Amino acid sequence: MYAVIDVETTGLRTTWHDRICEIAIVHVDASGRITGDWSSLVNPERDLGPQHVHGITAAEARRAPVFADLAGQVGAMLRERVIVAHNLAFDAAFLVAEYSRLGLQAPVGREYGLCTMNLAAQLLPSAGRSLRDCCLAAGIPQQRAHSALDDARAAAGLLARYLHRVGSPPPWQQLVLDAATLTWPPLPSEEVLPVVRRHPHEVEEHFLTRLVDRLPRVPAPPQADSYLSLLDHALLDRHVSTMEADALVEAAYALGLSRDEVLDLHRLYLQALAVEAADDGRVTETERADLHTVAALLGLGHADVDRALDPDSDDPHRRTTRPLPAPAFRLLPGDTVVFTGQTAEPRELWEERARMAGLTVGRAVTRTTRLLVAADPDTMSGKARQARRHRIPIVHPGAFLSMLVALRVAE
């Protein structure tokens, strides 16, 4: 009967190449009862836009199917149903645009469906326009705002209230009858495994858990430097992105390193950082905190930090025969930095901070770019693709601020 939809997007305008990054569909029968629901993240194949609003990470989105893979399944779930959404014009425009990219026409639009926002003017006259305001006026609990499935369920609740108030048949009965006559693109409707967003409190497993426990062990593996070079790159901003974690796992497998060998290398790396921190005869609280941060990122604990700081430690993992590269990346006045992604603070503010520190702000990533600052280091933006191609470091804004502080201190 009805298909209530909601989409999360990379921005507000399809004309600016914004894309769907999450879609949800809730089926509702003639009485307003929910009979089924479905949702999936969608890989938009571009930057995710206002991530501080919708909360979807690039790490999640890049593992999701692209819309082309979901188009047949979505069409099958919408076929012969009246499409309903809160602000239907917005959601419909994005669906139409996604199908248009595939060279297809989808019968989605205000003339074919119902908008719970517009209907509120008649059926919830005391409510505001937003989904939250309408739900409050109708006494409908709203769970996680800007989650496509939760928003679609909330809109389905509004539809149920409206159906109860208008009686049967509803004044839009002709839309119900017409829905069965609309022609949808002839696409295969095989089910594609959806990818749903993680719960806000769910922590992704450490990348070390993906390595097997036992592989043929190689004493003092000569491959270590290759792995450690990747580790240098990943730990530059004291954050291991999902893409960096994937690269480390792939490198460990390619080099034949077992989990125990990787942990040994991580302890050596931590030891090298500890030696550097103690080089002036004392370890500051800031340096100690940094060592604990690195240890956590490497799957190590407080005891590993204590042993790394103890020059007389008899730790069997402590070795000094293999020199380790130490992170030495520093920004210098005149370096070019580029920004990508949308943060809670305006892009102009970040650019001004960079200029005040004596840096040059670039508009595109080139071979001469020194650093890319990304709202999400896993971003799939074109700038990020260029940076990875040229092995230009990608860091999050917090790390960039720390680099600016280091730059001012150096001056």
Contacts in CASP RR format, 6 or more apart in sequence:
PFRMAT RR
TARGET T0000
AUTHOR 0000-0000-0000
METHOD contacts of the structure
MODEL  1
MYAVIDVETTGLRTTWHDRICEIAIVHVDASGRITGDWSSLVNPERDLGP
QHVHGITAAEARRAPVFADLAGQVGAMLRERVIVAHNLAFDAAFLVAEYS
RLGLQAPVGREYGLCTMNLAAQLLPSAGRSLRDCCLAAGIPQQRAHSALD
DARAAAGLLARYLHRVGSPPPWQQLVLDAATLTWPPLPSEEVLPVVRRHP
HEVEEHFLTRLVDRLPRVPAPPQADSYLSLLDHALLDRHVSTMEADALVE
AAYALGLSRDEVLDLHRLYLQALAVEAADDGRVTETERADLHTVAALLGL
GHADVDRALDPDSDDPHRRTTRPLPAPAFRLLPGDTVVFTGQTAEPRELW
EERARMAGLTVGRAVTRTTRLLVAADPDTMSGKARQARRHRIPIVHPGAF
LSMLVALRVAE
1 27 0 8 1.000
1 28 0 8 1.000
1 29 0 8 1.000
1 30 0 8 1.000
1 81 0 8 1.000
1 82 0 8 1.000
1 176 0 8 1.000
2 27 0 8 1.000
2 28 0 8 1.000
2 29 0 8 1.000
2 32 0 8 1.000
2 81 0 8 1.000
2 82 0 8 1.000
2 83 0 8 1.000
2 84 0 8 1.000
2 114 0 8 1.000
2 156 0 8 1.000
2 159 0 8 1.000
3 25 0 8 1.000
3 26 0 8 1.000
3 27 0 8 1.000
3 28 0 8 1.000
3 77 0 8 1.000
3 78 0 8 1.000
3 81 0 8 1.000
3 82 0 8 1.000
3 83 0 8 1.000
3 84 0 8 1.000
4 25 0 8 1.000
4 26 0 8 1.000
4 27 0 8 1.000
4 28 0 8 1.000
4 84 0 8 1.000
4 85 0 8 1.000
4 152 0 8 1.000
4 153 0 8 1.000
4 155 0 8 1.000
4 156 0 8 1.000
4 159 0 8 1.000
5 23 0 8 1.000
5 24 0 8 1.000
5 25 0 8 1.000
5 26 0 8 1.000
5 78 0 8 1.000
5 83 0 8 1.000
5 84 0 8 1.000
5 85 0 8 1.000
5 91 0 8 1.000
5 95 0 8 1.000
5 152 0 8 1.000
6 23 0 8 1.000
6 24 0 8 1.000
6 85 0 8 1.000
6 86 0 8 1.000
6 91 0 8 1.000
6 148 0 8 1.000
6 149 0 8 1.000
6 151 0 8 1.000
6 152 0 8 1.000
6 155 0 8 1.000
7 20 0 8 1.000
7 22 0 8 1.000
7 23 0 8 1.000
7 24 0 8 1.000
7 91 0 8 1.000
7 94 0 8 1.000
7 95 0 8 1.000
7 148 0 8 1.000
8 20 0 8 1.000
8 21 0 8 1.000
8 22 0 8 1.000
8 23 0 8 1.000
8 54 0 8 1.000
8 56 0 8 1.000
8 146 0 8 1.000
8 147 0 8 1.000
8 148 0 8 1.000
9 18 0 8 1.000
9 19 0 8 1.000
9 20 0 8 1.000
9 21 0 8 1.000
9 54 0 8 1.000
9 94 0 8 1.000
10 18 0 8 1.000
10 19 0 8 1.000
10 21 0 8 1.000
10 44 0 8 1.000
10 46 0 8 1.000
10 47 0 8 1.000
10 48 0 8 1.000
10 49 0 8 1.000
11 18 0 8 1.000
11 49 0 8 1.000
11 50 0 8 1.000
12 18 0 8 1.000
12 90 0 8 1.000
14 93 0 8 1.000
14 94 0 8 1.000
14 96 0 8 1.000
14 97 0 8 1.000
17 46 0 8 1.000
18 94 0 8 1.000
19 42 0 8 1.000
19 44 0 8 1.000
19 45 0 8 1.000
19 46 0 8 1.000
19 67 0 8 1.000
19 94 0 8 1.000
19 98 0 8 1.000
20 42 0 8 1.000
20 44 0 8 1.000
20 67 0 8 1.000
20 94 0 8 1.000
20 95 0 8 1.000
20 98 0 8 1.000
21 41 0 8 1.000
21 42 0 8 1.000
21 43 0 8 1.000
21 44 0 8 1.000
21 48 0 8 1.000
21 54 0 8 1.000
21 56 0 8 1.000
21 61 0 8 1.000
22 39 0 8 1.000
22 40 0 8 1.000
22 41 0 8 1.000
22 42 0 8 1.000
22 54 0 8 1.000
22 56 0 8 1.000
22 147 0 8 1.000
22 148 0 8 1.000
22 197 0 8 1.000
23 39 0 8 1.000
23 40 0 8 1.000
23 42 0 8 1.000
23 70 0 8 1.000
23 74 0 8 1.000
23 148 0 8 1.000
24 37 0 8 1.000
24 38 0 8 1.000
24 39 0 8 1.000
24 148 0 8 1.000
24 149 0 8 1.000
24 151 0 8 1.000
24 152 0 8 1.000
24 153 0 8 1.000
25 37 0 8 1.000
25 38 0 8 1.000
25 39 0 8 1.000
25 74 0 8 1.000
25 77 0 8 1.000
25 78 0 8 1.000
25 152 0 8 1.000
26 34 0 8 1.000
26 36 0 8 1.000
26 37 0 8 1.000
26 149 0 8 1.000
26 152 0 8 1.000
26 153 0 8 1.000
26 155 0 8 1.000
26 156 0 8 1.000
27 34 0 8 1.000
27 35 0 8 1.000
27 36 0 8 1.000
27 37 0 8 1.000
27 77 0 8 1.000
27 81 0 8 1.000
28 34 0 8 1.000
28 35 0 8 1.000
28 84 0 8 1.000
28 156 0 8 1.000
28 159 0 8 1.000
28 160 0 8 1.000
29 35 0 8 1.000
30 163 0 8 1.000
30 168 0 8 1.000
30 176 0 8 1.000
31 160 0 8 1.000
31 163 0 8 1.000
32 156 0 8 1.000
32 157 0 8 1.000
32 159 0 8 1.000
32 160 0 8 1.000
32 163 0 8 1.000
32 164 0 8 1.000
33 160 0 8 1.000
34 153 0 8 1.000
34 156 0 8 1.000
34 157 0 8 1.000
37 149 0 8 1.000
37 152 0 8 1.000
37 153 0 8 1.000
38 77 0 8 1.000
38 194 0 8 1.000
39 148 0 8 1.000
39 149 0 8 1.000
39 152 0 8 1.000
39 194 0 8 1.000
39 196 0 8 1.000
40 64 0 8 1.000
40 65 0 8 1.000
40 70 0 8 1.000
40 192 0 8 1.000
40 194 0 8 1.000
40 195 0 8 1.000
40 196 0 8 1.000
41 56 0 8 1.000
41 60 0 8 1.000
41 61 0 8 1.000
41 64 0 8 1.000
41 194 0 8 1.000
41 195 0 8 1.000
41 196 0 8 1.000
41 197 0 8 1.000
42 61 0 8 1.000
42 64 0 8 1.000
42 65 0 8 1.000
42 66 0 8 1.000
42 67 0 8 1.000
42 70 0 8 1.000
43 61 0 8 1.000
43 62 0 8 1.000
43 63 0 8 1.000
43 64 0 8 1.000
43 65 0 8 1.000
43 66 0 8 1.000
43 380 0 8 1.000
44 61 0 8 1.000
44 380 0 8 1.000
45 66 0 8 1.000
45 380 0 8 1.000
46 380 0 8 1.000
46 381 0 8 1.000
46 382 0 8 1.000
47 340 0 8 1.000
47 341 0 8 1.000
47 342 0 8 1.000
47 379 0 8 1.000
47 380 0 8 1.000
47 381 0 8 1.000
47 382 0 8 1.000
47 384 0 8 1.000
48 54 0 8 1.000
48 56 0 8 1.000
48 57 0 8 1.000
48 58 0 8 1.000
48 61 0 8 1.000
48 341 0 8 1.000
48 376 0 8 1.000
48 379 0 8 1.000
48 380 0 8 1.000
49 341 0 8 1.000
49 342 0 8 1.000
49 375 0 8 1.000
50 342 0 8 1.000
51 57 0 8 1.000
51 58 0 8 1.000
51 341 0 8 1.000
51 342 0 8 1.000
51 375 0 8 1.000
51 376 0 8 1.000
52 342 0 8 1.000
52 343 0 8 1.000
52 344 0 8 1.000
52 375 0 8 1.000
53 146 0 8 1.000
54 146 0 8 1.000
55 146 0 8 1.000
55 197 0 8 1.000
56 197 0 8 1.000
57 242 0 8 1.000
57 376 0 8 1.000
57 378 0 8 1.000
58 242 0 8 1.000
58 376 0 8 1.000
58 377 0 8 1.000
58 378 0 8 1.000
58 379 0 8 1.000
58 380 0 8 1.000
59 204 0 8 1.000
59 241 0 8 1.000
59 242 0 8 1.000
59 243 0 8 1.000
59 376 0 8 1.000
59 378 0 8 1.000
60 195 0 8 1.000
60 197 0 8 1.000
60 198 0 8 1.000
61 380 0 8 1.000
62 242 0 8 1.000
62 243 0 8 1.000
62 378 0 8 1.000
62 380 0 8 1.000
63 195 0 8 1.000
64 195 0 8 1.000
65 192 0 8 1.000
65 193 0 8 1.000
65 194 0 8 1.000
65 195 0 8 1.000
67 98 0 8 1.000
67 101 0 8 1.000
67 102 0 8 1.000
68 101 0 8 1.000
68 102 0 8 1.000
69 192 0 8 1.000
70 192 0 8 1.000
71 98 0 8 1.000
71 99 0 8 1.000
71 102 0 8 1.000
71 104 0 8 1.000
71 185 0 8 1.000
71 187 0 8 1.000
72 185 0 8 1.000
72 187 0 8 1.000
72 188 0 8 1.000
72 189 0 8 1.000
72 190 0 8 1.000
73 189 0 8 1.000
73 190 0 8 1.000
73 191 0 8 1.000
73 192 0 8 1.000
74 95 0 8 1.000
75 106 0 8 1.000
75 184 0 8 1.000
75 185 0 8 1.000
75 187 0 8 1.000
75 189 0 8 1.000
76 189 0 8 1.000
78 108 0 8 1.000
78 184 0 8 1.000
79 182 0 8 1.000
79 184 0 8 1.000
80 179 0 8 1.000
80 180 0 8 1.000
80 182 0 8 1.000
81 179 0 8 1.000
82 112 0 8 1.000
82 113 0 8 1.000
82 114 0 8 1.000
82 172 0 8 1.000
82 175 0 8 1.000
82 176 0 8 1.000
82 179 0 8 1.000
83 92 0 8 1.000
83 108 0 8 1.000
83 109 0 8 1.000
83 112 0 8 1.000
83 113 0 8 1.000
83 114 0 8 1.000
84 113 0 8 1.000
84 114 0 8 1.000
84 115 0 8 1.000
84 116 0 8 1.000
84 155 0 8 1.000
84 156 0 8 1.000
84 159 0 8 1.000
85 91 0 8 1.000
85 92 0 8 1.000
85 115 0 8 1.000
85 116 0 8 1.000
85 152 0 8 1.000
85 155 0 8 1.000
86 115 0 8 1.000
86 116 0 8 1.000
86 117 0 8 1.000
86 131 0 8 1.000
86 134 0 8 1.000
86 151 0 8 1.000
86 154 0 8 1.000
86 155 0 8 1.000
86 158 0 8 1.000
87 115 0 8 1.000
87 117 0 8 1.000
88 109 0 8 1.000
88 110 0 8 1.000
88 113 0 8 1.000
88 114 0 8 1.000
88 115 0 8 1.000
88 117 0 8 1.000
88 118 0 8 1.000
89 109 0 8 1.000
89 110 0 8 1.000
89 115 0 8 1.000
92 108 0 8 1.000
92 109 0 8 1.000
92 110 0 8 1.000
95 106 0 8 1.000
95 108 0 8 1.000
96 105 0 8 1.000
96 106 0 8 1.000
96 108 0 8 1.000
96 109 0 8 1.000
99 105 0 8 1.000
99 106 0 8 1.000
99 108 0 8 1.000
99 185 0 8 1.000
102 185 0 8 1.000
104 185 0 8 1.000
104 187 0 8 1.000
105 185 0 8 1.000
106 184 0 8 1.000
106 185 0 8 1.000
107 182 0 8 1.000
107 183 0 8 1.000
107 184 0 8 1.000
112 175 0 8 1.000
112 178 0 8 1.000
112 179 0 8 1.000
112 182 0 8 1.000
113 172 0 8 1.000
113 175 0 8 1.000
114 159 0 8 1.000
114 172 0 8 1.000
114 175 0 8 1.000
116 131 0 8 1.000
116 134 0 8 1.000
116 155 0 8 1.000
116 158 0 8 1.000
116 159 0 8 1.000
116 162 0 8 1.000
117 129 0 8 1.000
117 131 0 8 1.000
117 134 0 8 1.000
119 158 0 8 1.000
119 162 0 8 1.000
120 127 0 8 1.000
120 128 0 8 1.000
120 129 0 8 1.000
120 134 0 8 1.000
120 137 0 8 1.000
120 158 0 8 1.000
123 161 0 8 1.000
123 162 0 8 1.000
123 165 0 8 1.000
123 166 0 8 1.000
124 134 0 8 1.000
124 137 0 8 1.000
124 138 0 8 1.000
124 158 0 8 1.000
124 161 0 8 1.000
126 137 0 8 1.000
127 133 0 8 1.000
127 134 0 8 1.000
127 136 0 8 1.000
127 137 0 8 1.000
127 138 0 8 1.000
128 134 0 8 1.000
128 137 0 8 1.000
131 142 0 8 1.000
131 145 0 8 1.000
131 151 0 8 1.000
131 154 0 8 1.000
131 155 0 8 1.000
131 158 0 8 1.000
132 142 0 8 1.000
132 145 0 8 1.000
134 140 0 8 1.000
134 158 0 8 1.000
135 141 0 8 1.000
135 142 0 8 1.000
135 154 0 8 1.000
135 157 0 8 1.000
135 158 0 8 1.000
138 157 0 8 1.000
138 158 0 8 1.000
138 161 0 8 1.000
140 154 0 8 1.000
140 157 0 8 1.000
140 158 0 8 1.000
140 161 0 8 1.000
142 150 0 8 1.000
142 151 0 8 1.000
142 154 0 8 1.000
143 150 0 8 1.000
143 153 0 8 1.000
143 154 0 8 1.000
144 150 0 8 1.000
144 200 0 8 1.000
145 151 0 8 1.000
147 197 0 8 1.000
149 196 0 8 1.000
162 170 0 8 1.000
163 170 0 8 1.000
169 176 0 8 1.000
170 176 0 8 1.000
198 204 0 8 1.000
204 242 0 8 1.000
206 299 0 8 1.000
207 240 0 8 1.000
207 245 0 8 1.000
207 246 0 8 1.000
207 248 0 8 1.000
207 249 0 8 1.000
208 259 0 8 1.000
208 262 0 8 1.000
208 263 0 8 1.000
208 299 0 8 1.000
210 249 0 8 1.000
211 249 0 8 1.000
211 252 0 8 1.000
211 253 0 8 1.000
211 257 0 8 1.000
211 258 0 8 1.000
211 259 0 8 1.000
211 262 0 8 1.000
212 258 0 8 1.000
212 259 0 8 1.000
213 258 0 8 1.000
213 259 0 8 1.000
213 260 0 8 1.000
214 258 0 8 1.000
215 256 0 8 1.000
215 257 0 8 1.000
215 258 0 8 1.000
215 261 0 8 1.000
216 256 0 8 1.000
216 258 0 8 1.000
217 258 0 8 1.000
217 260 0 8 1.000
217 261 0 8 1.000
218 256 0 8 1.000
218 257 0 8 1.000
218 261 0 8 1.000
220 319 0 8 1.000
220 321 0 8 1.000
220 322 0 8 1.000
221 255 0 8 1.000
221 256 0 8 1.000
221 257 0 8 1.000
221 261 0 8 1.000
223 255 0 8 1.000
223 256 0 8 1.000
223 257 0 8 1.000
224 265 0 8 1.000
224 268 0 8 1.000
224 322 0 8 1.000
225 325 0 8 1.000
226 251 0 8 1.000
226 255 0 8 1.000
227 248 0 8 1.000
227 251 0 8 1.000
227 252 0 8 1.000
227 255 0 8 1.000
227 257 0 8 1.000
227 262 0 8 1.000
227 265 0 8 1.000
228 265 0 8 1.000
228 269 0 8 1.000
228 324 0 8 1.000
228 325 0 8 1.000
229 325 0 8 1.000
230 244 0 8 1.000
230 247 0 8 1.000
230 248 0 8 1.000
230 251 0 8 1.000
231 248 0 8 1.000
231 265 0 8 1.000
231 266 0 8 1.000
231 269 0 8 1.000
232 325 0 8 1.000
232 326 0 8 1.000
232 327 0 8 1.000
233 244 0 8 1.000
233 391 0 8 1.000
233 393 0 8 1.000
234 240 0 8 1.000
234 241 0 8 1.000
234 244 0 8 1.000
234 245 0 8 1.000
234 247 0 8 1.000
234 248 0 8 1.000
235 294 0 8 1.000
235 297 0 8 1.000
235 327 0 8 1.000
236 327 0 8 1.000
236 329 0 8 1.000
236 393 0 8 1.000
236 395 0 8 1.000
236 399 0 8 1.000
237 377 0 8 1.000
237 393 0 8 1.000
237 395 0 8 1.000
237 396 0 8 1.000
237 398 0 8 1.000
237 399 0 8 1.000
237 400 0 8 1.000
238 290 0 8 1.000
238 293 0 8 1.000
238 294 0 8 1.000
238 297 0 8 1.000
238 399 0 8 1.000
239 297 0 8 1.000
239 377 0 8 1.000
239 395 0 8 1.000
239 396 0 8 1.000
239 399 0 8 1.000
240 248 0 8 1.000
240 297 0 8 1.000
241 377 0 8 1.000
241 378 0 8 1.000
241 394 0 8 1.000
242 378 0 8 1.000
243 377 0 8 1.000
243 378 0 8 1.000
243 388 0 8 1.000
244 377 0 8 1.000
252 262 0 8 1.000
257 265 0 8 1.000
263 299 0 8 1.000
263 300 0 8 1.000
263 317 0 8 1.000
264 317 0 8 1.000
266 298 0 8 1.000
266 299 0 8 1.000
266 300 0 8 1.000
267 300 0 8 1.000
267 304 0 8 1.000
267 307 0 8 1.000
267 308 0 8 1.000
267 315 0 8 1.000
267 317 0 8 1.000
267 318 0 8 1.000
268 317 0 8 1.000
268 319 0 8 1.000
268 322 0 8 1.000
268 324 0 8 1.000
269 294 0 8 1.000
269 298 0 8 1.000
269 324 0 8 1.000
270 291 0 8 1.000
270 294 0 8 1.000
270 295 0 8 1.000
270 298 0 8 1.000
270 300 0 8 1.000
270 304 0 8 1.000
270 305 0 8 1.000
270 308 0 8 1.000
271 308 0 8 1.000
271 318 0 8 1.000
271 320 0 8 1.000
271 324 0 8 1.000
272 324 0 8 1.000
272 326 0 8 1.000
273 290 0 8 1.000
273 291 0 8 1.000
273 294 0 8 1.000
273 308 0 8 1.000
273 326 0 8 1.000
273 327 0 8 1.000
274 283 0 8 1.000
274 291 0 8 1.000
274 305 0 8 1.000
274 308 0 8 1.000
274 309 0 8 1.000
276 326 0 8 1.000
277 283 0 8 1.000
277 284 0 8 1.000
277 287 0 8 1.000
277 288 0 8 1.000
277 290 0 8 1.000
277 291 0 8 1.000
277 309 0 8 1.000
278 309 0 8 1.000
278 311 0 8 1.000
283 291 0 8 1.000
283 309 0 8 1.000
288 305 0 8 1.000
288 309 0 8 1.000
291 305 0 8 1.000
291 308 0 8 1.000
291 309 0 8 1.000
292 301 0 8 1.000
292 302 0 8 1.000
292 305 0 8 1.000
295 301 0 8 1.000
295 302 0 8 1.000
295 304 0 8 1.000
295 305 0 8 1.000
307 313 0 8 1.000
307 315 0 8 1.000
307 317 0 8 1.000
307 318 0 8 1.000
308 318 0 8 1.000
329 393 0 8 1.000
330 403 0 8 1.000
330 406 0 8 1.000
330 407 0 8 1.000
330 410 0 8 1.000
331 337 0 8 1.000
331 357 0 8 1.000
331 359 0 8 1.000
331 370 0 8 1.000
331 371 0 8 1.000
331 403 0 8 1.000
331 404 0 8 1.000
331 406 0 8 1.000
331 407 0 8 1.000
332 370 0 8 1.000
332 407 0 8 1.000
333 357 0 8 1.000
333 358 0 8 1.000
333 359 0 8 1.000
333 407 0 8 1.000
333 411 0 8 1.000
334 358 0 8 1.000
334 359 0 8 1.000
334 360 0 8 1.000
335 359 0 8 1.000
335 360 0 8 1.000
335 370 0 8 1.000
335 371 0 8 1.000
336 359 0 8 1.000
336 360 0 8 1.000
336 361 0 8 1.000
336 362 0 8 1.000
336 366 0 8 1.000
336 368 0 8 1.000
336 369 0 8 1.000
336 370 0 8 1.000
336 371 0 8 1.000
337 354 0 8 1.000
337 359 0 8 1.000
337 360 0 8 1.000
337 361 0 8 1.000
337 362 0 8 1.000
337 369 0 8 1.000
337 370 0 8 1.000
337 371 0 8 1.000
337 372 0 8 1.000
337 373 0 8 1.000
337 400 0 8 1.000
338 361 0 8 1.000
338 362 0 8 1.000
338 363 0 8 1.000
338 364 0 8 1.000
338 365 0 8 1.000
338 369 0 8 1.000
338 371 0 8 1.000
338 372 0 8 1.000
338 373 0 8 1.000
338 383 0 8 1.000
338 387 0 8 1.000
339 347 0 8 1.000
339 350 0 8 1.000
339 351 0 8 1.000
339 361 0 8 1.000
339 372 0 8 1.000
339 373 0 8 1.000
339 374 0 8 1.000
340 372 0 8 1.000
340 373 0 8 1.000
340 374 0 8 1.000
340 375 0 8 1.000
340 379 0 8 1.000
340 381 0 8 1.000
340 382 0 8 1.000
340 383 0 8 1.000
340 384 0 8 1.000
341 347 0 8 1.000
341 374 0 8 1.000
341 375 0 8 1.000
341 376 0 8 1.000
341 379 0 8 1.000
341 381 0 8 1.000
342 375 0 8 1.000
343 350 0 8 1.000
343 375 0 8 1.000
343 397 0 8 1.000
345 397 0 8 1.000
350 373 0 8 1.000
350 397 0 8 1.000
350 400 0 8 1.000
351 361 0 8 1.000
353 401 0 8 1.000
353 404 0 8 1.000
354 360 0 8 1.000
354 361 0 8 1.000
354 404 0 8 1.000
355 361 0 8 1.000
357 404 0 8 1.000
357 407 0 8 1.000
357 408 0 8 1.000
358 407 0 8 1.000
359 407 0 8 1.000
362 369 0 8 1.000
364 383 0 8 1.000
364 386 0 8 1.000
365 372 0 8 1.000
365 382 0 8 1.000
365 383 0 8 1.000
365 386 0 8 1.000
365 387 0 8 1.000
365 390 0 8 1.000
365 392 0 8 1.000
366 386 0 8 1.000
366 390 0 8 1.000
367 390 0 8 1.000
369 387 0 8 1.000
369 390 0 8 1.000
369 392 0 8 1.000
370 392 0 8 1.000
371 392 0 8 1.000
371 393 0 8 1.000
371 394 0 8 1.000
371 395 0 8 1.000
371 400 0 8 1.000
371 403 0 8 1.000
372 383 0 8 1.000
372 384 0 8 1.000
372 387 0 8 1.000
372 392 0 8 1.000
372 393 0 8 1.000
372 394 0 8 1.000
372 395 0 8 1.000
373 394 0 8 1.000
373 395 0 8 1.000
373 396 0 8 1.000
373 397 0 8 1.000
373 400 0 8 1.000
374 381 0 8 1.000
374 383 0 8 1.000
374 384 0 8 1.000
374 394 0 8 1.000
374 395 0 8 1.000
374 396 0 8 1.000
375 396 0 8 1.000
375 397 0 8 1.000
376 396 0 8 1.000
377 394 0 8 1.000
377 395 0 8 1.000
377 396 0 8 1.000
379 394 0 8 1.000
384 394 0 8 1.000
386 392 0 8 1.000
387 393 0 8 1.000
387 394 0 8 1.000
388 394 0 8 1.000
395 403 0 8 1.000
END
